[in-house]
Amino acid sequence: MNTANFESIHIMIDAQAWRNLPLHLRLYHAFRQLVISGALADGAKLPSARALAQRLHLSRDTVENAYSQLQRDGFMTRRQGAGSFASRQGVPHIQGQHSLPPSPRQTPTLSARWQTIADRAVSFDARRVQTFTLGLAETRNFPQTIWQNFARQIQRERAHTLMLHGDPQGEQELRQQIAHYLNFERGAKVDAQQIVIVSGARQAFSAAQLNLLPIEVDGDGIRVDKLPPAPLVYVTPSHQFPSGHLLSLARRHALIDWAQAHNAWIIEDDYDSEFHYNGAPVACMQGLDREQRTLYVGTFSKTLYPGLRIGYLVVPASLAAHFAAARNLLDGATPALTQLTLARFIASGHFAAHIRTMRSMYAVRQACLAQAINQHLSDWVTPVVTPGGLQMPCWLHEGIDEQQTLNAARRAGLNIAGMRQFWLTHPAPTGWLLGFAAFTPYEIENGVKLLRAALCAENVRQAGP
């Protein structure tokens, strides 16, 4: 075992997620992870229980208990007079490699359309939160008791009507609260009749087989002067994804003028707009657009919790019924109870209070991540502290292979998004996009240290001249 292995074990047995486990089980899981990831090769010599106990400042009984379970589960072999060795015998039983693959004739195939969707999709277990996962809000501070009390009140008040079909456009109470919030907080010009409640999922453009055209961006956001004639443009003006740049007010007006001149539509995805840490946020484009050519998209999955699955569209009033009909054909209705609970949560002032609390918390976590990266990962990346958002762009130094860093992170149990996947043009810039909102400063610090240990263990360095 090398120094990086010992450092990884130190970090993992101290991880917040394992704090409730007995110490010998934490040590067991740490070794198990190193074997599964390949950081400990099959047959690698392991220290004796006595030596490891001294190195990690643990009791010998703790190490012996962990070693015994590793041996029982096939992750270690012990030979009399020779010592203990890492073993991958237990890995196939975890990954299902012992089962025979189906014959070629039995392998199902996808149509070209569904293959396009599958190629763009990300497969992961959403219930297993890994450090630096993108797009996650902190849910441990959500006022669950208040939410549940509102839900119970509504169930008592509307026991019968909740069992009937709801408004296909979304519950009126929720649409009214959203309209009030957008007009007051985001500078929108909207009434409840323009709002359509959706499930919160953004449809992939590629799944619809649209012709995607990449547009240059700079420090002020999208380069409107580079836009070709097109029927639609999709923008994230509050935080350009993934760079985090804010679309300047001048560019917003220029984009609205472009849409009017080309008879085009603007889709304004205003995700994360509530989380702005430096200065006041710029008004949304929908409120600036007198010609009503901007379709505004928002979600509560990022502001409250991902399982909520409630979003909304703001469209011209004349088109609202058509959007509602299309939406119901695609994904049906969001449960009325959830909509009405959210409406009461907003009306009572708890939504605004929660946003204020989380905004302060996320600002601290963003600063913590930047400090940890500068302290521990400056040999590999440069972090960018953006004005807002729930993730931090980090640009790799020239000569460092992005995929090699992602592989090392994955084997260490970290979920890091690479920058190249977000570019349609090549060569694409290389780097990471790290989610920080759902993780405490302690978890962020540990994650950064674990990533450093993984990069050192795999000798990830700048390419030579």
N, C-alpha and C positions, 0 to 999 in steps of 0.2 A: 504494500500500500504506500502511495506517495503522500506528500504533504497536502495536496489539494483534496485527496480523498478524506483525510482526517478533518480538514476544514469544512468540507461538505457535511460530514457527519455531525460536527459541532453545531452547524447552522440548523440542520434538519431536526435534531433531537430537541432543539430549543424553539422550534417553530410553533407559532400560536395555535395552528390547527391541531397539533398533537398534544397540547398542554394537558388535556384531560386523561391522556393515556398513561399507564404505568411506565416508568423509565425504561424497563427492559423491552417493552413493546415499541417504544420510540426508537431505541437502538436497533431493534429487529427491522423495523420499517425503513430506517435509514440505509442499512446494509442491503436490504431487499431491493430498494430503489437503485442503488449503485450497481447491483448485479443485473437487474432488468435493463437499465439504460446502457450497459456495456462499459461503464466507467471502471468497474472491477471485472477484468477478463476471466473467462472460465479457467479454473485452475490456478488463479492468482493466490500467492501465499498470504495468509492472514496472520496478524499478530496473535500471540497467545492471549488467553483470557486475562492473565495477570498483567501482561504488558499493556494491553488495551485499557484495562481498568486504570492503570497508572497514567496513561497518556490522556485519557478523557476525564480523570478525576472521578471515577465511578467505583462502586463496590465490585469486588470480584464476582459476587453472587449475581448482581445485575447483568454483567457480561456473560456469565455462564448460562443464565436463563435465556438471554437473547440468542446465544450460539446454539443452544439446544433446540430452540424453535426453528432457527434457520436450517439446522441439520434435518429436522423432521420434515420441513417443507421443501427440501431439495435445493436450498440455496447455499449449502455448505457441506463439505465432506471433511471428516476427521480421520486421520490415519495414525495408528499407534506408532510413536517414535518419530513421525514425520511432521505432524502439526495439523493445522486447519487450512482449508483451501476453499476459495469461492467456487460455486457450482451453478450451472444454468439448468440443471435437471428440473427445477421447479418452474422455470419460465414457460415451457409449452403448456402446462396445466393452467396457467393464468391466461395466456393469449389464445388458447384454443388451437394450438398448432398440432395437437395430437390427433385431431379429427382429419379424416381424409377429405381432400378437396373434391368438389363435384366433377364429374366428367364433363368434357367440353360440350357435349350435347345437352347437358342439364343446366348449363350456365345461362341465366336469363340475360337478355339484352335490352337496352333502352332505345327508344326512337331518337332520331337526331335532335328533335326539340327538347326532349327530356334530358338527353345527354348534355346539351348546352346548359340547362339549369343545374345539373349535377356538377358539371365542371366548375361552375361559379360558386357553388355552395361551400360552406365551411362546416365540416362535420366535427362536433364535439359534444360532450356531455355538459349541458348548460347548468346542471346542478353541482358540478365539480368546479369550484371557483379557483383558478390558478392565478398566482401573482402576475400582475401586469396585463390581465385580460382587458380588452377594449370594451367600451360602451357600458360598463357596469356602474350603477349608483351604489352608494353605501346604504344597505338595507338594515343594518343593525341598529340604526338610530331612528328608524321609521316609527311614528307614533301609532303602533299597532292597536293599542287599547282604544284610543279615540276612534280609529277607523272601524273597529269592530262594534263599538257602541252605536255609531251612525248606521251601520248595516242592520243591526238589530232593531233600531227605531223604525227604519224604512220597512223592514219585514212586518213589523206589527201594524204599521199604518196602511200598507198596500199589499197585504197578503194575497188577495185575489188578483189584482191587476198585474202583479209580478209574474203570474203564470200565463198571461196572454202575450200575444205578439206586441212588440214595442214599435215605436215610430221608426220607419226604415231610415230616416235621416239621422236618428239618434234622439235620445230623450231631451225634451224641450228645456228642462231645468239645467241640464249640463251644458247645452249649447248657449244658453243665456249667460251662464257663469264664465264660459270660455270667451264669449264675445266681450264681456265686461273686462276680463283680465287682459285680453289682447289690446283693447282700446286704451286701457289705463297704463299698462306696463310696457307694451311694445309699439305704441304709436300707430296701431292699426285703425282702419276704418271699416268696421264690420258689424253686422247685426246677426242675431241667432239664425235667421233664415238662410244665411250664406254658409253655414257650418254643416259639415257632414262628419259624423263620428265613424271612425274606422278602427280596425284592429290594432293599428300601430305599426304594422310591417310595411316597409317600403319595397315596392315591386322592383325587381332587378330589370334594368333596361335591356340587358343582353337576353334575358329570358323572353322578352317581347320581340326579340330579333330586330331591334332598332339598329340603325347605322350610327355608331358612336364616333364622335369627332373630338379629339383632345384639343383643349384650348390652353394657351400659355397663361401662367399666373405669375405675379410678382408680389412685392410687398404690400400693394394696395388691392390684391385679389385678382380676379379674372381680367385679362386684357380684352376689353370690349372692342378695341380697334382691330383685334385679330379674329373676331367672330365672322364666320361666313354666313351667307343667307341660310336660314334653317327655320323649321316650324316650331322648335322648342329648345330652350336652354335650361339646364338644371344647375342651380347654384346653392351653395351653403354659405351665405354672406356673413353670418355671425362668426364662424370659424371655418375657413376654407379647409376642406378635408383632402389630404392629411396634414397640410403644412401649418394650419392654424391661423393663417392670415385673415385679418378683418377686411371685408370689402368696404372701401372708403365711400363716403357719402357722394363724392363726385362720380365715382364709378357706378354707384347705384342709379343715379339719375341718367347716366350715359346708357346703362343697360336697359332702363325703361324706355328711353328714346329709341334705342335699337329695336326693341320689340314692337313698338308702334310703327316704325318705318318699314319693318319686314312682315307685319301682320303675324307676329309670332307670339308664343306664350312663354312665360317665365315660371318655372317651378322653384319656389323659394322654400328650401328645407331649413327651418330655423332651429334645428336641434341644438341643444346645449346653450341656447341664448340666455337662459336664466343665470348661467354660471360665468359671469364676467368679473374678473378680479382687479383690473386696472382701469379706472375711469368709468364713465357712464356708457352703457351700450348704445350703439347707433340704432335709430328707429328702423323697424322692419320695412322692406321694400313695398309690401302690400299697401301700407299707409301712405307711401309716396306716389303710388301709381294711380293717377287720376283716370287712366283709360281702362282700368280693371282688366289688365292682361297678365296679372300675377296670381298664380295659384299658391296659396300658403299652406305649408305642411308643418304640423307640430305633433309632439308625442309626450305622454306622461311616463313612458317606460324609463326614460333617463332621469327625470326629475323626482320620481317617487320610487318605483321598483319595477324591474323588468317583467315580472309575471303579471303586471296589471294589464298590459296589451290593449291600451286605449290610446288612440291618436285621433287627429282631426284634420280635415281639409277645409280651407276657406276658399270658396269659389264665387263667381258672380251669381247673384240671386236667381237669375234666369236659368242657370245651369244646375242648380242645387238638386232638383228632383232627378235629373238625368244621372248625376254622379251617385246619388243615393241608390237608384235602381241598379246601376252597374256594380256598385259596391256590394249589394246584397246578393247579386248573382255570383260574385267572386268568393266571398267569405262569410256570408250570413251576418247576423246581428250580434253585437256585443251585449252580454246579459244586462238587462235593465237594472238589476240590483247593483251591479258594479258601477254603472253610469250614475245612478242616483246617489250612491254613497260618495262618489267623487264630487258630484255637484255640491253636496252638503259640506264636504270637507273643504272645498274652495270657499263657499259662502260664509262659513264660520270663521274664516281667517287663518285656519290651521295650515292651509297650503302655502300662503305667503310666509308664515312664520317658519315653516319647514325649509323653504327655499333660502331664507336668510341664514338659518343655522348651517345648512349644508354649504352655502357659498363660502362662509368663513372657514369651515372645516376643509373644503377642497383647496382653498388658497394655501392653507398651511401644508397640506399634503403635496401640492405642486412644488412648493419651495423645498420641502424635505427631499423630494425625488431629485430635483436639480442639484441640491447640495450633495446627496449621496453619490450621484453619477460623477460629479466633478471630483469627488474625493476618491472614489474607487474604480471608476471606469473611464477616466480621462485618457488612458492609453488607447482606447478603442473608439469612443464617440464624443461628440459635442452636443449637449442638450440645448433645446430651444424653449425658453419660457414664453409661452404665448399669452395673449391678454385674457384668455378664458378657455373653456372646454374641459373635458374629462380625460384627456390624453396628452402626452408630451412627445413631440418629434425629437429624434436623436439622429444625427448624421454621422455615419461611419467615416473614419479617417481614410484617406486615399490608400488603396492597396489592401484593405481588409475585405475579405470575402463575406458578403452578407449571409449566404446560405450556410456557410460554416458556423457563423455565430448563432444562427437560428437552430441548427442541429444541436449545438452544444447546450443551448438554453432548453430545448425540448427534453433532452436527456436528463437535465437537472430538474425537470418538473415545472418549468416556467413557460408561460404562454405569451410569446412575444411575436408581434406582427412585423413582418419585413416591409420596407417601403416600396420595393420594386413592384409588388403586386398591385399597387394603386396607380401605376402609370400605364398609359396606353402606348406611349412612345418609347423607343429604345435608342441609345442606352439610357436606362433610368437611373436616377440617383439612388444610392444605397443607404440604408439606415434602419431604425426601428421606430415603431409607434407604441408607446408604453401607456397603458391605462393606469391611473393612480387613484381614482376617486373612491374605489371600493376597499382600499387597503389603508390600514393605520400606518403612522410613521414607523412604528416598530416593524411591521410587515414589509414596508417598502425598503427599509434599511437591510433587513435580512435577505430580501429578494435580490437586491443589488449585490450584496456580498456573495450570495450563492451564484449569481451570474458571473461575477468576477472569478470565483473558484472554478466554475465550469470552463470559462475561456482559458484560464491558465492551465487547467488539466489537459485540455486538448491543444495547447500551444497555438492558440489563434493569435496571429501577429500580422503586421503589415507585410505584404509581399516585397521581396527584395527587388533592387533596381534591375 
